Amino acid sequence: MDLSGCFKAYDVRGRVPGELNPESVYRIGCAYAAWLRPKRVAVGRDIRHSSRELSEALIRGLNDSGVSVVDIGLCGTEGVYFATFSQGLDGGIMVTASHNPPDYNGLKFVREESRPISGDTGLQEIRQLAEAGKFTVSGACGSHEPFDISPSWREHLLGYVDRAKLKPLAIVANSGNGGAGIAIDLIESDLPYRFTKVYHEPDGDFPHGVPNPMIEESRAVTGEAVRKHRADFGIAFDGDFDRCFFFDEQGRFIEGYYIVGLLASNFLAKYPGASILYEPRLVWNTLDIVQAHGGKAVICKSGHAFMKAAMRAADAVYGGETSAHHYFREFSYCDSGMIPWLVMGQLLSEAGRPLSTLVDERIRKFPSSGEINRKIADQQAAIDDVKRRFVPGAVSVESIDGLSVAHERWRFNLRTSNTEPLVRLNVESRGDAALMRARTAEILEVLSRHA
């Protein structure tokens, strides 16, 4: 069995049934058990049509390997994280393909304390065991225990806000027919908010397109609903809702960079002097906010496995990526799509100002290009060309994650994609949008020579 096509850097993803099917998932479950040797493991699944069958095959593989399964059923990826750390389990597996098309599915793995298992921390070893069938089916079958995490998860989520300070805000929530609607329904009655629900019902056919708010058409639907219903802000989710995207009261999509800064300010107000984790794509706004609030900024390579390890090492109270992944110390340093908008609701309730004004202040101070992707045939030649042109005169050059070059008034980060022939560019400046746009155009012109 060749599983190399569906084992990725951080998880497993592939077409059903060609790449992933009950047989292959059963073997992966057995291989996970042989590699980790856990006693009790959480298993959850998303709303895709194939998820129940694959989840059942996974549970059989674990049970036949002598592993007891805590089956939390339909949930988001953060449900598996929560069950694993809150119940003191030895690991957890989520059956999901997040924002991939309906004919895809996948698996996300963690070990004790919801520590991630990725390509360099065991995932490839699990693949090799599954392919070779190098595992022993135990004589003693593990138990299968259905478990409802809803009551304890609900209380955990509500612990991030002071409900007495919340105002009756109007919120548009676009679940993209993924699983986020289930979570919103769970806590709606505990909050003073008025929700307008868009594509709310879970539907594995994804009749309105795959739930991926990075797609411009998906953003337009949420923005239009915010304006139509005069909401205070909008939120949108991917399929397994481990990411949360924001829209201001004008229906404008807010780049994740500025959300990181706002959430950091909230946590530093609660935990003075705490560490905040950030990644190298865009940094000046975050650094400015962390410094102003007396916190400690800790940089880390982007990617959830790197971020979670660095969060734990620094005991950071919060960490954020521009890609809309947000990490929280009290959530076992894991990412959640529910916690960010709950925190934002309290932040806006207390600020008494619309989200647009809070964001515009930061955009004026540190305008940015947002991430720009370009297909490049010879990525290294393109990066070398950019180095020759833009490194001279720089005040700093770093390679924590791609190439980061800072000048006095502007900086950029240029990095390659792990999975596609793309380079990803982010540019920012200190209070000079025209300079940011000019330097962005200059770098793109250099890159175009290698397209």
Order of alpha helices (4+ residues) and beta strands (2+ residues): beta-alpha-beta-alpha-beta-alpha-beta-beta-alpha-beta-alpha-beta-alpha-beta-alpha-beta-beta-beta-alpha-beta-alpha-beta-alpha-beta-beta-beta-alpha-alpha-beta-alpha-beta-beta-beta-beta-alpha
